[in-house]
Amino acid sequence: MKLASFHHRDALRFGVVRNEEIADLTDQPGAPPGLRELLARGDEGIAWLHAVLAEAPRVALAGVRLAAPIPAPQKFLGLGGNYASHLEEAAKLGLVRPPGQVWFNKQVSCVAGPFDAVHKPRVSDQFDYEGELGVVIGRRCRHVRAEDAMAMVAGYVVVNDMSVRDWQMRAPTHTLGKSFDTHGPFGPWLVTRDEIADPHALRLRTWVNGELRQDGNTAQMIHRIEAMLVELSTAFTLEPGDVLSTGSPAGVGGLMDPPRYLVPDDVVRVEIEGIGHIENRVIAEPAG
């Protein structure tokens, strides 16, 4: 299934995408407030969805504005240096492959919709893109074993881990440069785990103004999803709706020679086979 959050008639709603329509589940009897809460209900939530789906009113997909599938995740985490090709292009800056997984936090206030405008910051000209596969957690879990890890996954999204490079490099945590408002667009919907036969065999591409900049495959990830969940859940509890951005292949603008950073009116499209695409236009950060 494709689970979506969307704006319609001045309200944030949620439902299931089917062809060119969305089955709007928002007002069905027993409905949770949103998709994050639906995931938190576990098997009971999925049973409710199937029970009400046939009677849910349909809305034309073209008549709504898609939001991030999980508009307010409790965690939005990113994994750095998870593609060998990206590490190779970063080596010219003296960066080396870390011995283990290196995670950073994206503040959840950075979340933006899959087709929303994103802000080129007033304080920096080093605004960059990173197309990535996003994993959405489906079950509350701690101390996950590798053989159980995929059962904790609700599904997958397309993420643009947008980055302000000079602010990113201010500290090893990377948090500031990864967390500017609007710099976490993802979507266009959540494709449930059962629809993706192998999340480690998906082509991932990024275009800027129609020019192909990144062309990789999730098969090239150094750390697989199972290992990510084992690592993270050893330290803390993962919650339904948490978003894990799993790393980016080569081709980011900041590592080109010369660097090619984003400017207002640029359009960035990230596409992952089997999931869909997101597309965001860059605008100058509004005043005030």
N, C-alpha and C positions, 0 to 999 in steps of 0.2 A: 504493500500500500504506500501511497504518498500522502503523508499527513502535513497539513499546512495551517499556518496562522495567517490571517488576512484582515485588511481593513475594508469595511463595507458599511455604507450608511452611517458614517461617523462612529463606528464601533469596531473594536478588535474582536475577531471571531475565529473559530477554528473548524476544520473539517477534513474531508478526504477528497483528494483530487482524482477525478475520473474523466479521462479524455479532456474535453474542453470545459468541464464543469467542476464545481466543488459541491460536495454534499455537506451542507452546513449543519454541524452537530451542536452548535452553541445553545440552542433553546430546546433541545430534546430533553425529555424527563430524566432527571438524575444526572444531568451533564456536569462535569467538573468545570472549574473556571477557565482552564486552558489545557494545552497539550502537555505541559510539564506535570500538571496535576493528574492528567489522564495516565501518563506513564507511571506515576507514583502508585496508582491503583493496581499495577501489575496485571496478572491474568484476569482479574475481575474487571479492570478497565477495558481490556481488549474484548471481553465477552459483552460488555455493555455496548461498545462501539458496534459490534456485529449485530446486536439486537435492534439497534435504532437506525442503522444505516439505510435500510430500504425506505423508511418513512421520512428521512431527512429531506428538507427542501433543497433544490439545486440552484446554484448561482453560477452565472457564466464566469469563467475564469478571466475573460477579457474585461469584465466589469468590476474587478476588485483590484486592490493594491496588496500584493503579497508582503507580509512582514517576515522577520526572522522566525523560523518554525518554533523555536523556544525563545520568545521575546525577552525573558528575564531569567537566564540560567543562573544557578547558584555559583557555578564555577565555569570559567572559560580559560582553558590552559593550552599552551602551545609547546611543541617539542622542537628544539633547535637542532640544526645539523643532522637531520635524519635521512638525507639523500647524499650519497657519495659524490654525485655530480655537483651539488651545491657546495660541498666541502672543498672540492677541487677548485672551483672558481673563487672561493673565499681564501684559499691558501696564499694568494698574492698579498693579502692583508696581514699575513702572519698567523691566521687562525688555523688551528689543528683539530683533528678529530678528537673529541673528548672520550675518555675511557668508558663512560656510561651514558645514560639518558640525561639530557639537560633540559629541564622544564622551566617555563616562565609563565607568569600570570598576565592575562589580559583582563583589565578591570571590566566588569560586565556592563558598565556605562558606555563602553565602546560599541556595543551591539548595534548593527544597522540592518535594514531589510535588504533583500537580494537585488533590488533595483533602485535603492535609495541613492541620493547624491552623497558623496563623501567629501570631507573638507580637507583642502590643502592648508596646512596650518600657517598662521601668520608668522610664527616664530622660527620656521625652518623651510628651506628649499630642498630638503633631502627626503621627500615623500616617496615611498616605494610600495611595491605590491609583492605578494607571495601567494600563489595559488596552492591550495592544500585540500586534502581530504579531511573532513571533520567527522568524528565519531561521537554519537550521542548516547549517553549512558541510559539504560532502561530499568536497572534494578539497583536498589541501595546495596552496597557491597563493601566489604573490608577483607583484607588478607585473601585476595582472589588467587586461586591456583590457575596455572596456564591452561589446563584442560577444561576449566570451567569459564574461562574469560569471555568467550564469544557469547555465551548465554546472558551476559550482563549488558550486552549492547542492544539498544533499541533500533538503531539504524544509522544512516549516513547522510551528510550534507556536503555541499561545496562551500569552502571558506576562502576568503581573501584576508590573509593575515597581514594587513596593511601596517607599515612600519615607518617611523620617523627616525632615520638612521643616526643622526647626530645625538638625538635624545636617547635612542636605544643604547648607544655606546657610552653613555654617561656612567653607567653602573653595570656590573655583571648580571644583575637580575633582569635587565632589559625592560622592566615593567613600564617605565614612563614612555619609552619610545614605541611600545606596543599597545598603548591604552588610550591614545587620544580619542576624543568623541568621534563617532562614526567609523572608526578604523577597524571594526570587526563585522563586516557584512557576511552573512551566510544564508544558505537556503539552496534552491528556491523553495524546497520542501524537505521533509525528512522521509527518505526512502527506507522502509523497514528492512531489517536484517535479512528476512527470508527472500527478498527480491534481488539481493546481490550474492551471486554464487560464491565469488571470491573477492573480497575487498582488497586483496593484494595483487590484483591483476587488472587494474583500471587505468586507462589512459587519462592523463591530466594535462590540460593545456591552458595557457593564458595568452590573451591578445591585448595589445594596447593600440587603440585606434585602428583595429583590423590587422595589425602586424603581429605575427606569432612570436612571442617572446619566450615562453616556456613550453616544452613538449616532453613530458616524462611519463612514468608509469609507476603506480604504487608498488609494483614488484621490486622497485629499486630502493624501497625503504630499508634502512639499516636495522631498525627495531620494529618488529611486527606488533600488531595491535594487542595480541595476547601478552607480550612482554611489557607493553605500556601499562596495561591494567594491573598486572602483577606489581610493577614498580610503584605506581601511584597508590594503590590500595594498601600497600605495606605501610605507607606513611599516614594516610587519612581515608576517611569514608568517601566513596563516590556516591553521588545522589542522582536519581532520575532527572534527566534534562541537562546534566553537566555536559559541556562541549569540550572535546579534546581535538585540537588541530595538530595534525600528525607530521608536519614538515613539508618542505617545498623543494622541488628539483631546481636545477641550474636555470639561469636566465633572468634573475632579478635585475632591475635597472641600475641599482647602486653599484653593482660589480661589473658593469660594462665599462669599456674604455673608449671614450670618456663615459662617465656615469650618465644615465638617462633617467632622471627622476620625473615624477608626475607633476603636471601643471594643470591649472584650470582649463576645462573643456576636454581634457583627455577622457577617454572611455575605456575602462578595464573590464574585460570579460574573462571569466574563469569557467571552464567546462570540464566535467568528469563524466566519462561514459557510464551509462546506467543510472545516473542521478539527474543530470541536467546542467544548467548554467546559471550563473549570476552575472549581472552587468551593472557597473556603477560609474556614473559620470563624476568627475572631479570638479568641485567648485571652490572658490575662495572661501575661507572660513568666514562666516558672517560676523559682523561687528556686534558687540554687546554680549 
